Amino acid sequence: AQQYDPKRREKAFRTLAQWKDAASIDLLGEQLFREQDQPLRLVIAKLLTESDSPRVAKILEKAIGHNDGKVRVLAFAGLYKPLKPDLNVIDLALK
């Protein structure tokens, strides 16, 4: 029964995300669609949106069609992060 402990599984997901390698990102992407526990599904989705791996975009595109509406919202937000403008250029132009 310990293998189903949500806290242990969340720690494992966070560890995978920290490795940032292709295999870890792919495992998180697969688990996003298999996970039955909604809070853990949301943790996985959030971890994926925070990753800078180029592999994440494809996973998030697929997640926009997820059955869980909250996962869809996180996936959309992760794909369409607002760009941070470089205000130094504007500041220099105004001087």
Buried (B, 14 or more C-beta within 10 A) or exposed (E): EEEEEEEEBBEEBEEBBEEEEEEBBBBBBEBBBEBEEEEBBBBBBBBBBEBEBEBBEEBBEEBBEBEBEEBBBBBBBBBEEEEEEEEEEEEEEEE
